[in-house]
Amino acid sequence: MEFLKEPVVVLILGVICIIASWLLRHLVKRRRFNRRNGAGVQQFSTYEQKYIKQKSEVLISLLSLLLFVGGAYLIILYFISK
């Protein structure tokens, strides 16, 4: 963990976490949008597919939230240590 003692590395990791968070959220929202039909209802071919996709999207969204909070924390640490 020696590399975390450098303030610039902490800032870069924070920015990377926030960008990764945004990319994951964008991926989930794009997939939801592409599943919608003309009436605005999401379409799935089977119930199992619906269940698995929705649960995986919830997990990805939680991971995205954790990445965002972690990235924000790292950026705050950078500015506090400066």
DSSP file (Angstrom, degrees, kcal/mol; ACC not computed):
  #  RESIDUE AA STRUCTURE BP1 BP2  ACC     N-H-->O    O-->H-N    N-H-->O    O-->H-N    TCO  KAPPA ALPHA  PHI   PSI    X-CA   Y-CA   Z-CA
    1    1 A M    >         0   0    0      0, 0.0     3,-0.9     0, 0.0     4,-0.2   0.000 360.0 360.0 360.0  17.8    0.0    0.0    0.0
    2    2 A E  G >   +     0   0    0      1,-0.2     3,-1.7     2,-0.2     4,-0.3   0.852 360.0  62.9 -63.5 -33.9    3.0    2.3   -0.4
    3    3 A F  G >  S+     0   0    0      1,-0.3     3,-1.0     2,-0.2    -1,-0.2   0.746  92.1  64.8 -67.5 -21.5    1.6    3.7   -3.6
    4    4 A L  G <  S+     0   0    0     -3,-0.9    -1,-0.3     1,-0.2    -2,-0.2   0.570  85.8  73.2 -77.4  -7.1   -1.5    5.1   -1.8
    5    5 A K  G <  S+     0   0    0     -3,-1.7    -1,-0.2    -4,-0.2    -2,-0.2   0.659  78.8  86.4 -78.9 -14.6    0.8    7.5    0.1
    6    6 A E  S <> S-     0   0    0     -3,-1.0     4,-1.5    -4,-0.3     3,-0.4  -0.766  74.1-147.9 -85.1 123.7    1.2    9.5   -3.0
    7    7 A P  H  > S+     0   0    0      0, 0.0     4,-2.0     0, 0.0    -1,-0.1   0.845  94.9  56.7 -62.0 -34.6   -1.6   12.1   -3.2
    8    8 A V  H  > S+     0   0    0      1,-0.2     4,-2.5     2,-0.2     5,-0.2   0.884 104.2  52.8 -66.8 -36.7   -1.7   12.0   -7.1
    9    9 A V  H  > S+     0   0    0     -3,-0.4     4,-2.5    -6,-0.2    -1,-0.2   0.893 108.0  51.4 -64.6 -39.3   -2.3    8.3   -7.1
   10   10 A V  H  X S+     0   0    0     -4,-1.5     4,-2.1     2,-0.2    -1,-0.2   0.911 110.8  48.6 -63.9 -41.8   -5.2    8.7   -4.7
   11   11 A L  H  X S+     0   0    0     -4,-2.0     4,-2.3     2,-0.2    -2,-0.2   0.924 111.7  48.7 -63.6 -44.5   -6.7   11.3   -7.0
   12   12 A I  H  X S+     0   0    0     -4,-2.5     4,-2.5     1,-0.2    -2,-0.2   0.910 111.4  49.6 -63.7 -42.6   -6.3    9.2  -10.1
   13   13 A L  H  X S+     0   0    0     -4,-2.5     4,-2.4     2,-0.2    -1,-0.2   0.889 110.1  52.0 -63.2 -38.5   -7.9    6.2   -8.4
   14   14 A G  H  X S+     0   0    0     -4,-2.1     4,-2.0     2,-0.2    -2,-0.2   0.918 111.0  46.1 -62.9 -44.2  -10.8    8.3   -7.3
   15   15 A V  H  X S+     0   0    0     -4,-2.3     4,-2.4     2,-0.2    -2,-0.2   0.901 111.7  51.7 -66.6 -40.7  -11.4    9.6  -10.8
   16   16 A I  H  X S+     0   0    0     -4,-2.5     4,-2.6     1,-0.2    -2,-0.2   0.906 109.4  50.7 -62.0 -41.4  -11.1    6.1  -12.3
   17   17 A C  H  X S+     0   0    0     -4,-2.4     4,-2.2     2,-0.2    -1,-0.2   0.907 111.2  47.5 -63.0 -41.8  -13.7    4.8   -9.7
   18   18 A I  H  X S+     0   0    0     -4,-2.0     4,-2.3     2,-0.2    -2,-0.2   0.899 112.7  48.4 -68.9 -39.3  -16.1    7.6  -10.6
   19   19 A I  H  X S+     0   0    0     -4,-2.4     4,-2.4     2,-0.2    -2,-0.2   0.918 112.1  49.3 -65.4 -42.4  -15.7    7.0  -14.4
   20   20 A A  H  X S+     0   0    0     -4,-2.6     4,-2.3     2,-0.2    -2,-0.2   0.890 109.8  52.8 -63.0 -38.5  -16.2    3.2  -13.9
   21   21 A S  H  X S+     0   0    0     -4,-2.2     4,-2.2     2,-0.2    -2,-0.2   0.930 110.0  47.3 -61.3 -46.0  -19.3    4.0  -11.8
   22   22 A W  H  X S+     0   0    0     -4,-2.3     4,-2.5     1,-0.2    -2,-0.2   0.906 110.9  51.8 -63.1 -41.4  -20.7    6.1  -14.6
   23   23 A L  H  X S+     0   0    0     -4,-2.4     4,-2.3     2,-0.2    -1,-0.2   0.904 110.0  48.7 -63.5 -41.2  -20.0    3.5  -17.2
   24   24 A L  H  X S+     0   0    0     -4,-2.3     4,-2.2     2,-0.2    -1,-0.2   0.921 112.4  48.0 -64.6 -43.1  -21.7    0.8  -15.3
   25   25 A R  H  X S+     0   0    0     -4,-2.2     4,-2.5     1,-0.2     5,-0.2   0.902 111.7  50.5 -64.2 -39.8  -24.8    3.0  -14.7
   26   26 A H  H  X S+     0   0    0     -4,-2.5     4,-2.6     1,-0.2     5,-0.2   0.904 108.6  52.6 -63.5 -41.3  -24.8    3.8  -18.4
   27   27 A L  H  X S+     0   0    0     -4,-2.3     4,-2.2     2,-0.2    -2,-0.2   0.928 111.7  45.3 -60.3 -46.8  -24.6    0.2  -19.4
   28   28 A V  H  X S+     0   0    0     -4,-2.2     4,-2.3     1,-0.2    -2,-0.2   0.930 114.7  47.1 -64.6 -46.2  -27.6   -0.8  -17.2
   29   29 A K  H  X S+     0   0    0     -4,-2.5     4,-2.3     1,-0.2    -1,-0.2   0.880 111.6  50.8 -66.1 -37.1  -29.7    2.1  -18.3
   30   30 A R  H  X S+     0   0    0     -4,-2.6     4,-2.5    -5,-0.2    -1,-0.2   0.914 110.2  49.6 -65.9 -41.9  -28.9    1.5  -22.0
   31   31 A R  H  X S+     0   0    0     -4,-2.2     4,-1.0    -5,-0.2    -2,-0.2   0.905 111.5  49.2 -64.6 -40.1  -29.9   -2.2  -21.7
   32   32 A R  H  < S+     0   0    0     -4,-2.3     3,-0.5     1,-0.2     4,-0.5   0.915 111.5  49.6 -63.2 -41.9  -33.2   -1.2  -20.0
   33   33 A F  H >< S+     0   0    0     -4,-2.3     3,-1.3     1,-0.2    -2,-0.2   0.912 108.4  52.2 -63.3 -42.8  -33.9    1.3  -22.7
   34   34 A N  H 3< S+     0   0    0     -4,-2.5    -1,-0.2     1,-0.3    -2,-0.2   0.692 103.9  58.5 -70.4 -17.7  -33.2   -1.3  -25.5
   35   35 A R  T 3< S+     0   0    0     -4,-1.0     8,-2.1    -3,-0.5    -1,-0.3   0.568  85.7 102.0 -85.6  -8.5  -35.6   -3.8  -23.9
   36   36 A R  B <   -A   42   0A   0     -3,-1.3     6,-0.2    -4,-0.5     2,-0.1  -0.499  59.4-149.6 -81.4 144.5  -38.6   -1.5  -24.1
   37   37 A N    >   -     0   0    0      4,-1.9     3,-1.6    -2,-0.2    -1,-0.1  -0.246  43.2 -77.4 -95.4-169.7  -41.2   -1.8  -26.8
   38   38 A G  T 3  S+     0   0    0      1,-0.3    -2,-0.1     2,-0.1    -1,-0.0   0.771 131.0  53.4 -62.5 -27.3  -43.4    0.9  -28.4
   39   39 A A  T 3  S-     0   0    0      2,-0.2    -1,-0.3     1,-0.0     3,-0.1   0.495 118.6-109.2 -86.7  -3.7  -45.6    1.1  -25.3
   40   40 A G  S <  S+     0   0    0     -3,-1.6     2,-0.4     1,-0.3    -2,-0.1   0.645  75.2 133.4  86.9  15.3  -42.7    1.6  -23.0
   41   41 A V        -     0   0    0     -6,-0.0    -4,-1.9     1,-0.0    -1,-0.3  -0.836  59.4-118.0-102.4 135.7  -42.9   -1.9  -21.4
   42   42 A Q  B     -A   36   0A   0     -2,-0.4     2,-0.4    -6,-0.2    -6,-0.2  -0.508  29.4-147.0 -71.0 137.2  -39.8   -4.0  -20.9
   43   43 A Q        +     0   0    0     -8,-2.1     2,-0.3    -2,-0.2    -1,-0.0  -0.906  19.8 174.9-112.2 133.5  -40.0   -7.3  -22.9
   44   44 A F        -     0   0    0     -2,-0.4     3,-0.1     1,-0.1     4,-0.0  -0.963  29.8-140.0-130.4 149.4  -38.4  -10.6  -21.8
   45   45 A S  S    S+     0   0    0     -2,-0.3     2,-0.3     1,-0.1    -1,-0.1   0.845  85.9  13.7 -80.3 -32.4  -38.7  -13.9  -23.5
   46   46 A T  S  > S-     0   0    0      1,-0.1     4,-1.8     0, 0.0    -1,-0.1  -0.939  71.9-118.1-138.4 162.3  -39.1  -15.9  -20.3
   47   47 A Y  H  > S+     0   0    0     -2,-0.3     4,-2.6     1,-0.2     5,-0.2   0.888 115.0  54.3 -64.7 -39.8  -39.8  -15.3  -16.6
   48   48 A E  H  > S+     0   0    0      1,-0.2     4,-2.6     2,-0.2     5,-0.2   0.899 107.1  50.6 -62.9 -40.6  -36.4  -16.7  -15.6
   49   49 A Q  H  > S+     0   0    0      1,-0.2     4,-2.4     2,-0.2     5,-0.2   0.903 111.0  49.2 -63.4 -41.0  -34.6  -14.4  -18.0
   50   50 A K  H  X S+     0   0    0     -4,-1.8     4,-2.4     2,-0.2     5,-0.2   0.938 112.4  47.4 -62.7 -46.8  -36.5  -11.4  -16.5
   51   51 A Y  H  X S+     0   0    0     -4,-2.6     4,-2.2     1,-0.2     5,-0.2   0.929 114.8  44.9 -62.2 -47.5  -35.7  -12.4  -13.0
   52   52 A I  H  X S+     0   0    0     -4,-2.6     4,-2.4     1,-0.2    -1,-0.2   0.917 114.8  47.7 -66.3 -43.7  -32.0  -13.0  -13.7
   53   53 A K  H  X S+     0   0    0     -4,-2.4     4,-2.1    -5,-0.2    -1,-0.2   0.907 113.0  47.6 -66.5 -41.0  -31.5   -9.8  -15.7
   54   54 A Q  H  X S+     0   0    0     -4,-2.4     4,-1.7    -5,-0.2    -1,-0.2   0.906 113.8  46.9 -68.5 -39.6  -33.3   -7.6  -13.1
   55   55 A K  H  X S+     0   0    0     -4,-2.2     4,-2.1    -5,-0.2    -2,-0.2   0.901 112.4  49.9 -67.7 -39.7  -31.4   -9.0  -10.2
   56   56 A S  H  X S+     0   0    0     -4,-2.4     4,-2.4    -5,-0.2    -1,-0.2   0.880 109.2  52.4 -67.3 -34.9  -28.1   -8.7  -12.0
   57   57 A E  H  X S+     0   0    0     -4,-2.1     4,-2.2     2,-0.2    -1,-0.2   0.859 107.7  51.8 -67.8 -34.1  -28.9   -5.1  -12.9
   58   58 A V  H  X S+     0   0    0     -4,-1.7     4,-2.2     2,-0.2    -2,-0.2   0.921 110.9  47.8 -65.6 -43.1  -29.6   -4.4   -9.2
   59   59 A L  H  X S+     0   0    0     -4,-2.1     4,-2.4     2,-0.2    -2,-0.2   0.902 111.9  49.3 -64.7 -40.5  -26.2   -5.8   -8.3
   60   60 A I  H  X S+     0   0    0     -4,-2.4     4,-2.3     1,-0.2    -1,-0.2   0.893 110.3  51.4 -65.6 -38.6  -24.4   -3.8  -11.0
   61   61 A S  H  X S+     0   0    0     -4,-2.2     4,-2.2     2,-0.2    -2,-0.2   0.889 109.9  49.1 -65.2 -38.8  -26.2   -0.7   -9.8
   62   62 A L  H  X S+     0   0    0     -4,-2.2     4,-2.4     2,-0.2    -2,-0.2   0.907 110.8  50.0 -66.4 -41.0  -25.1   -1.3   -6.2
   63   63 A L  H  X S+     0   0    0     -4,-2.4     4,-2.5     1,-0.2    -2,-0.2   0.903 109.9  51.8 -61.4 -40.7  -21.5   -1.9   -7.4
   64   64 A S  H  X S+     0   0    0     -4,-2.3     4,-2.3     2,-0.2    -2,-0.2   0.904 109.0  49.7 -62.2 -42.3  -21.8    1.4   -9.3
   65   65 A L  H  X S+     0   0    0     -4,-2.2     4,-2.6     2,-0.2     5,-0.2   0.914 110.7  49.6 -63.7 -42.9  -22.9    3.2   -6.2
   66   66 A L  H  X S+     0   0    0     -4,-2.4     4,-2.7     1,-0.2    -2,-0.2   0.902 110.6  50.4 -63.0 -41.2  -20.1    1.7   -4.1
   67   67 A L  H  X S+     0   0    0     -4,-2.5     4,-2.6     2,-0.2    -1,-0.2   0.900 111.2  49.0 -62.9 -40.4  -17.6    2.8   -6.8
   68   68 A F  H  X S+     0   0    0     -4,-2.3     4,-2.6     2,-0.2    -2,-0.2   0.938 113.1  45.4 -65.7 -46.4  -19.0    6.3   -6.8
   69   69 A V  H  X S+     0   0    0     -4,-2.6     4,-2.4     2,-0.2    -2,-0.2   0.920 115.0  48.5 -63.6 -43.2  -18.9    6.6   -3.0
   70   70 A G  H  X S+     0   0    0     -4,-2.7     4,-2.3    -5,-0.2    -2,-0.2   0.908 112.4  48.3 -63.1 -42.0  -15.3    5.2   -2.9
   71   71 A G  H  X S+     0   0    0     -4,-2.6     4,-2.2     2,-0.2    -2,-0.2   0.903 111.7  49.1 -64.6 -42.1  -14.2    7.5   -5.7
   72   72 A A  H  X S+     0   0    0     -4,-2.6     4,-2.4     1,-0.2    -2,-0.2   0.901 110.6  51.6 -63.8 -40.0  -15.7   10.5   -4.0
   73   73 A Y  H  X S+     0   0    0     -4,-2.4     4,-2.4     2,-0.2    -2,-0.2   0.910 109.9  48.9 -62.5 -43.3  -14.0    9.5   -0.7
   74   74 A L  H  X S+     0   0    0     -4,-2.3     4,-2.0     2,-0.2    -2,-0.2   0.893 111.3  49.2 -64.7 -39.8  -10.6    9.2   -2.4
   75   75 A I  H  X S+     0   0    0     -4,-2.2     4,-2.0     2,-0.2    -2,-0.2   0.904 110.9  49.9 -66.9 -40.1  -11.0   12.6   -4.1
   76   76 A I  H  X S+     0   0    0     -4,-2.4     4,-2.2     1,-0.2    -2,-0.2   0.911 109.3  52.5 -63.1 -41.4  -11.9   14.1   -0.7
   77   77 A L  H  X S+     0   0    0     -4,-2.4     4,-2.4     1,-0.2    -1,-0.2   0.894 106.8  53.6 -59.6 -39.2   -8.9   12.5    0.8
   78   78 A Y  H  X S+     0   0    0     -4,-2.0     4,-0.9     1,-0.2    -1,-0.2   0.940 111.7  43.3 -61.1 -47.0   -6.7   14.0   -1.9
   79   79 A F  H  < S+     0   0    0     -4,-2.0    -1,-0.2     1,-0.2    -2,-0.2   0.813 113.7  51.4 -72.6 -28.5   -8.0   17.5   -1.2
   80   80 A I  H  < S+     0   0    0     -4,-2.2    -1,-0.2     1,-0.2    -2,-0.2   0.898 110.8  48.0 -71.1 -40.5   -7.8   17.1    2.6
   81   81 A S  H  <        0   0    0     -4,-2.4    -1,-0.2     1,-0.2    -2,-0.2   0.653 360.0 360.0 -76.2 -13.8   -4.2   15.9    2.4
   82   82 A K     <        0   0    0     -4,-0.9    -1,-0.2    -5,-0.2    -2,-0.1   0.472 360.0 360.0 -81.6 360.0   -3.1   18.7    0.2
